[in-house]
């Protein structure tokens, strides 16, 4: 199945910049994964943080786009979520459970806000809803592993399982 596409608008140079950001994100993730596998946590953290910065820019482009170009929203959402989750894994491995919880909660809260905002495009909201299922599962898993961390418990209580609790279609 092909990724959901969002009709957004960008100039040619913006579309090129978007593609460059995706490539930069992919490279940072690849480098981060290699470092993580080699137990080089500081290097992995630096690469994942660089990837997250690119993912944030990509997400911002999707939210603010105003000139026609096809943008793979699911790719952008996945980049945003995976960047947060990989950073959380590094922090957890280093014993910094609070920062790991912050990364997981930030991703879930962001998707929850997008999903709940009727001003966002239908495609963006639906993608946030789909990817929110993953962030929700990660929060539940983290909560079980780390004795119901208070920030995670609060996020689950406030944002909850927004991804499956929609009482009306998003479009």
N, C-alpha and C positions, 0 to 999 in steps of 0.2 A: 504494500500500500504506500502510495506516495505521501510525503508530508503535506500537512494542511498549508496552503499558501494564503497569504494575506495581501490583498491588493493595496499597496501603499505607494506613495509617490516620493521619488528622490531624483535628484539630477544625476546625470551619468557619472560624475565624479563621486557623488554620494554613494551610488550603487557600487562603484569600484572600491570605495573606502569600506563599505559594508563587507564585501567579499574579502578584502585584505584583513579585516578584523576577524572574520571567521577563520581564515588561514592562520593568523597569529594566535587565536584561541586554541586551535587544534595543535599547533606546535608547542605552545606552553603546556597543554595538558599531556602531550606525549612525553615531554621532558620531565614534567612533574611525576608522571606515572613511573618513569624509569628511576627517578631519584627515590620515590617512595619504595619501590621494590628493592632498591639497593640500601634501604634504611638511612638514606640521606635526607632526614626530615627537614632541615633548614632549607636545603635546595628545593625540595618538593614544595614546601610552604611558599617560597618565593615564586616558583613557577605557577602554582595554583592561584596565588594572589594576582599574578599578572593575567592569568586566564580569566579570573573573576572580573577584573577591570574591563577586559574586552567584552565579556558577556554582559556587563552592565551597560556598556555603550551600545551594544547590539540591541538590547532590550529597550533602551531609551529611543533608539532609531525606530523600532517597531511602534512604540507608543506615540511618537511625535511625527512620523512620516507624513508628508503632504504632497508628494508628486509620484505618479505611477511607476512602480517597479514591483516585481514579484519578490516577496520576502518570505523565506521559509520560517514561519513563526515557531513551528515545533523544534526546529534546529536551534533557534535562539533560546527558547524556553529550556530545552535540554542542556544547553551550554550553561545557562544561569544556574540551574539546579545542580548539575554535576560539579560545577566549580565550587559551589557552597559545600556540597557533601564531601568532596575530596579534601577540602580544607578542614572540615570537621573531623575527618578521619585522622589527619595528621595531628591536629590538636589533641584529640582523644588519645592517640598513641603516646603523645608526650605527657599525658596526664593533666592537660589543661581542659578539664571537662566543661568549665563555664564558657570558655571561648568556643569550644565545639558546639555546645548548646546554642550559643548566639548565632553561629553560622546556619545551623539547621532551622532555627526559628525565623531568622531573617528571610530565608528563601520561602518558607511556608507563608509568612505574613505578607510578603510581596505578592505572591500568587493569589492569596485570599483577597487582597485589596483590588487587584486587577479584575478578578472574577466578579467582585461585588460592585464594580463601577460601571453603571449603565452608559457612561460617556465613552467607554472603551469599545473598540470594534468587537463585533460578535466573534470573529475568528480569534482575536487575541484572548477574549474571555474564555472561549471554549478550550483553547490551548492551555491557559492557566488552570482550568478545571481538570483537564487530563493530567497535567504534570503535578498538580496538587495531590493527586492520589499517591504519587511517589513520595512527596515531601511528608505527607501525613503518615505513611507507613514508616518512614525513617524516624519521625518524631516518636511514634509508638515504640519502635524498637529501642531507640535511645533511652526513652523513659523506663523501659523494663531493665535495660542494662545498667543504668545509673540511678536506680532507686527513685524514680519519679522526680527528676531534676525540677526545681521550682519554676524556672523559666519555660521549660518545655511543657510542664503541667499547665501553666498560665496560657501559653500559646494555644495548646490544645483546647482549653476551656473557652478562650475568646474566639479563635478562628475556627476551631473544631474541624470537622470533616467537610468543609465547604464544598469539596469536589463532588460529593455525592448527595448533599443535602439541598440542592437547588430545587425549589418547588415550582419553578416555571422555566420554560426554555430561555436560553441566553440570547436568542435572536428575535 
